[in-house]
Amino acid sequence: MGKDPDIRIDSNGNWFADGREISHPGIKRYFQRILDSEGEEIFLDDGRQRVKVRSEGFIFFVEAIRERPFKGKPWIWLVINDGTEEPLDVSSLRMLPDNSFVCRIKRGRFEAKFTLSSYWQLVEHIVEKDGRFFLKIGNELFPVGEEG
């Protein structure tokens, strides 16, 4: 059996295999779809082979947000850079010290960072009250976690 390839994702979300950049968008999306995690470790798992992935930053990015109902209520949906969409888990939304936003996706298994364009879409829903930030969806306010 041969040695597993060295798979790495840099801090900008670029993928590399054995030091060479993986630039084909279809391959990157496929890899994102077969990602799995176990504790802090990340793997590519296609059901036949499991290969460890080294990540230097975020693997997933929220490219845009959409406003549409979820469970009969107004909601925010995330457009993720792997071509999927999912409802925002408001309990996982956090603001980082540089004022960027991150949230948990994929049933809480991964963290995604909001791109600049999705950031500007999201801040239209952010309100400040008594020195704290909240996400407003419809008539509801959800606290935004902060890292200091």
C-alpha positions as CSV (number, residue, x, y, z in Angstrom):
1,M,0.0,0.0,0.0
2,G,1.4,3.4,-1.0
3,K,1.9,6.4,1.3
4,D,-1.1,8.7,1.7
5,P,-0.8,12.1,0.0
6,D,0.1,15.2,2.0
7,I,-3.2,17.2,1.9
8,R,-3.1,20.7,3.2
9,I,-5.4,23.7,3.2
10,D,-3.7,27.1,3.6
11,S,-5.0,30.1,5.6
12,N,-6.8,31.4,2.4
13,G,-8.7,28.1,1.8
14,N,-6.4,27.0,-1.0
15,W,-6.0,23.2,-1.3
16,F,-2.6,21.5,-1.9
17,A,-1.7,17.8,-2.5
18,D,2.0,16.9,-2.0
19,G,2.9,20.6,-2.3
20,R,1.0,21.3,-5.6
21,E,-2.1,23.5,-5.6
22,I,-5.4,21.8,-6.4
23,S,-7.0,24.4,-8.6
24,H,-9.8,22.5,-10.2
25,P,-13.1,23.7,-8.6
26,G,-14.8,20.4,-9.0
27,I,-12.1,18.5,-7.1
28,K,-12.0,21.1,-4.3
29,R,-15.8,20.8,-3.9
30,Y,-15.7,17.0,-3.9
31,F,-13.0,17.1,-1.2
32,Q,-15.1,19.5,0.8
33,R,-18.1,17.2,0.5
34,I,-16.2,14.2,1.8
35,L,-14.5,16.0,4.7
36,D,-15.0,14.4,8.1
37,S,-13.8,15.4,11.5
38,E,-12.9,13.5,14.6
39,G,-12.1,15.8,17.5
40,E,-9.6,18.3,16.2
41,E,-8.5,16.1,13.3
42,I,-9.9,16.5,9.8
43,F,-10.0,13.7,7.2
44,L,-11.0,13.1,3.6
45,D,-13.2,10.0,3.8
46,D,-14.7,8.6,0.6
47,G,-15.9,5.3,2.3
48,R,-12.8,3.4,1.0
49,Q,-9.9,5.5,2.2
50,R,-9.4,8.0,5.0
51,V,-6.6,10.6,4.5
52,K,-5.7,13.2,7.1
53,V,-5.9,16.8,6.1
54,R,-3.8,19.6,7.6
55,S,-5.6,22.9,7.8
56,E,-3.9,26.3,8.4
57,G,-7.1,28.2,8.6
58,F,-10.7,28.0,7.5
59,I,-11.8,25.3,5.1
60,F,-15.3,26.7,4.5
61,F,-16.4,30.2,3.7
62,V,-19.9,31.7,3.7
63,E,-20.0,33.4,0.3
64,A,-23.5,34.9,0.6
65,I,-26.6,34.9,2.7
66,R,-30.2,34.5,1.6
67,E,-33.4,35.4,3.4
68,R,-36.0,32.8,3.2
69,P,-38.3,30.8,5.6
70,F,-37.1,28.0,7.7
71,K,-39.6,26.0,9.8
72,G,-42.3,28.5,8.9
73,K,-40.3,31.6,10.2
74,P,-38.1,34.2,8.5
75,W,-34.5,33.0,8.5
76,I,-31.0,33.5,7.2
77,W,-29.6,30.8,4.9
78,L,-25.9,30.4,4.2
79,V,-24.4,29.9,0.8
80,I,-21.2,28.0,1.4
81,N,-18.2,27.8,-0.9
82,D,-18.8,24.0,-1.5
83,G,-22.0,24.8,-3.4
84,T,-24.3,23.9,-0.5
85,E,-26.8,26.0,1.4
86,E,-28.0,25.6,5.0
87,P,-29.8,27.5,7.6
88,L,-27.7,29.6,10.0
89,D,-27.2,28.1,13.4
90,V,-27.6,31.4,15.3
91,S,-26.2,30.0,18.5
92,S,-22.9,29.5,16.8
93,L,-22.5,33.0,15.3
94,R,-19.5,34.8,16.7
95,M,-17.6,38.0,16.0
96,L,-13.8,37.7,16.0
97,P,-11.5,40.5,17.4
98,D,-11.0,41.8,13.9
99,N,-14.8,42.2,13.6
100,S,-15.2,39.4,11.1
101,F,-17.9,36.7,11.6
102,V,-17.7,32.9,11.9
103,C,-20.3,30.2,12.6
104,R,-20.6,26.5,12.8
105,I,-21.8,24.5,9.7
106,K,-22.3,20.9,8.6
107,R,-24.2,19.9,11.8
108,G,-21.6,21.8,13.9
109,R,-18.6,19.8,12.6
110,F,-16.9,22.7,10.9
111,E,-16.4,26.4,11.3
112,A,-17.0,28.8,8.4
113,K,-15.8,32.4,8.0
114,F,-17.9,35.0,6.3
115,T,-16.3,36.5,3.2
116,L,-16.3,40.3,2.8
117,S,-19.4,40.2,0.6
118,S,-21.4,38.0,3.0
119,Y,-20.1,40.1,5.9
120,W,-21.8,43.2,4.4
121,Q,-25.0,41.2,3.9
122,L,-24.9,40.0,7.5
123,V,-24.2,43.4,9.1
124,E,-27.5,44.7,7.7
125,H,-29.1,42.3,10.2
126,I,-26.9,43.3,13.2
127,V,-28.2,45.7,15.8
128,E,-26.5,47.0,18.9
129,K,-28.3,47.2,22.2
130,D,-26.8,48.2,25.5
131,G,-23.2,47.7,24.1
132,R,-23.9,44.2,22.8
133,F,-24.5,42.9,19.3
134,F,-27.6,41.0,18.2
135,L,-28.6,39.4,15.0
136,K,-32.2,40.5,14.0
137,I,-34.2,38.0,12.0
138,G,-37.8,39.0,11.5
139,N,-38.8,40.3,14.9
140,E,-36.4,38.2,16.9
141,L,-33.0,39.2,18.3
142,F,-30.3,36.6,18.8
143,P,-27.1,37.4,20.8
144,V,-23.8,37.4,18.8
145,G,-21.0,35.7,20.6
146,E,-17.7,37.6,20.8
147,E,-14.1,36.6,21.2
148,G,-11.9,39.1,22.9
